[in-house]
Amino acid sequence: MQRPRVRSFDGREMPLPTWTAAQAENWLGRWAMNLMLINVSTRKLRRAVRLPEGDVPAIVGDGTSKSAVSRRFVALSAERLAEWMASDLSKFDLLVIQIDGLHIDDDLVLVAALGIDGEGRKYPLALVEGATENVAVVQALLDNLIERGLDPKVCRLFIVDGAKALSKAIRRTFGAHTPIQRCQIHKARNVVERLPKSLHASVRRALRQAWELDDADKAERLLRNLARRLDQEAPGVAASILEGLDEMLTVNRLGLPLKLRRSLACTNGIENMIGTVRRVCRNVKRWRNTAMALRWTAAGMMEAAKGFRRLKGYKQLTILRAALVAHANKHHVTNNVEAKANAA
C-alpha cells in the first residue's frame, strides 16, 4: 500500500486522520495473531493472506514476512496480557474458582485460575509463573486476584487438583474454613494406577459409589472401609485414599444435587482450557524466556474463552450460593464462640 503524504506551505509533513485511524486499528497485527492462534506458522502466513494464483502480487516490505509477523504477534500479545492481568474482577459474581498448573519446562510452571459466576459462565482470571507449583507461586496468584477486586471476605468454592500448596495458600488467604474441593478424577486416577489390574474395576466402582452419595458421612465411611480393605495389599494406596479425605467430599457436605456435584467435583473446566493452550502453543519449538511463555499461554487462555460453554447444571447454582452463605455463617458463629472462649 502506498502511503499518501501531504505537506503544509512551510514544508512540514501533515498527519492524515484516515491514515492515523488505519494504523491504530492494526488490522494486519490482529489478522496475524488470529492466524497464529489457529496454528498457522509465521513462515506460511504470507500464503494464508493471499490467494496462491491471485492477481495481487507480494511486494517487499508488505509486513507478511516471518520476522515482521513475529514482531507484531509479540507486541499485540504482550499488550493484551498486560491489559488482561490488570482488568477489574469486582464486576464478576464469582462463586467458584478453579486453580491448576501448566508445566512449560523443567524449571518453569505457570499457575492459572478460572472463575465461574452465578450464571455458570466461565472466565480466565489470572496467570503467574514460578519454578515449581509451590505456596509462594499460588500466593502470588491469589494476591493478584485480590488486588484486582476479588473480595476475600466472600465465601467461594475452590477446586484444585490436590497439590497441598494450593490448599495451604487458599486457606491462608481466604480463611481456614474456606471450602476446597479436590479433583475426584485426579484422585481416582492416582489410586487406580498404583493397583494391580485385577482390582481396578472394583476400586473404581467403590470410589464412584461413595462420591455419588448424598450423605457425606456415609460416603466417608465407605472410603474408609475401602482403605481398610486395601491396607494389606497396598498400604500406600490405602493411605492415599485417606489423605485429604475431607476435601474430597466438600461438594457432598455442601448438599449439592448430583448433576451439579459432578460438574464441581473435578477440574475439567480448567483442564479443557489448558488443553486449548497446548494446542495453540503446538508450533512453539523452544521457549526463549518466561515472558514468551506467559504471552503464549495467556493468548491460549483467551482463545479458549471464545468457546466456553456454561457449566453443566448451572441452573442449580442458586443451591450452591445458599450453601456457601450457610457455610460462612456457620463458621463465623463458631469463630466468634472460640474467640470469646479464648478471651475468657
Phi, psi and omega in degrees: 000130177282131181271120178288145179231137178230134180241148178280175181297333180271006173095358180274144180286136182254135178288142178261123181304320181294318180292320178298319179295320179296320178295320182294329179294331179052053183299316183294321179296317179293322178296315180298317181295319179298318180293322180292329179287344174253026169073027168275123183286160181297328180292335184256004184293325180300321177291331183284336183259356179228147174291137183304321181247028183287168181266007176253102184285153174285139179238157180294134179082020180278001176083014181247011175289159184297324180289320179293319178297318179298317179296319179295319180295317179299313182295315184288320180292324177294320179296316181290325177298312180298319179294319181293317183287352177249004183291155183279129180259353183292342181282348181266134177268074188278127175256332186227140174229125176255138181230135179206162181251151178236116181277113181270314183213178181301324183246023181217120176233133175253130179253126185242158178230140178234132181251150177232126183268185185291348178255008177086006179278145185251145182220127169294130188255312187196169182206129176226158182250157176192169179284325177219171179274068185256180185297320183297320180293314180296323178296321177298321178296313181294321178299320179297319179298318181292319179299331182266009170115003177285121184282115181288349181275346180277132180283126179227160175266126176254135180241124184229169183272355178118352179296130183296329180298325180296310181297320182297313181293322180296314182291326179292330184269318188251358177117152185294336184258014179299128180290124180235129178250121174278145182295119181289331178293317177298316181297314180299318180296316181295324181288310186294322183294343179266001183252157173295154185300332181296339182259353187302308186296315183292320180291318178298321179294320180293319178296315181296321179298318180293316185290337181268003177283142175285329182274109183294324180295319178293321177298320178296321178297319178298319180291323178292323176295320177297320179295321178295322179295328182268358187297328181276317183281325182211077183299328178294322178291321178300317178295325179295324179295321182282337182291124181067032186295322180299318182286343178286336187244023183299315181293332175290317181293333178284351177075033182279150176293159189302316183298317179288324177301317181298326180285328186257002180267009182212171180258030183301324181300308181285332176295320177296321177296317178296326175299320176295321178300316180296323178293317180297322184271012186299327182277352180282118183264335181212127177275113185287322181198177182292324180299321178296316179297319179295316181298311182294318182293317178297320177297321177294321179295319178289328174294319178296325182298335180294335182252011180296140171249164178294153178299137175296129183085021184297335180292345180263007182292340175297329177292319177297318180300314180295322179294322179292321177296316179295320178297316180295317180296320180300312183281339173292317177296317180299318180295322180294318179297317180295321179296317179294321179296318179293323180292325180289000000 
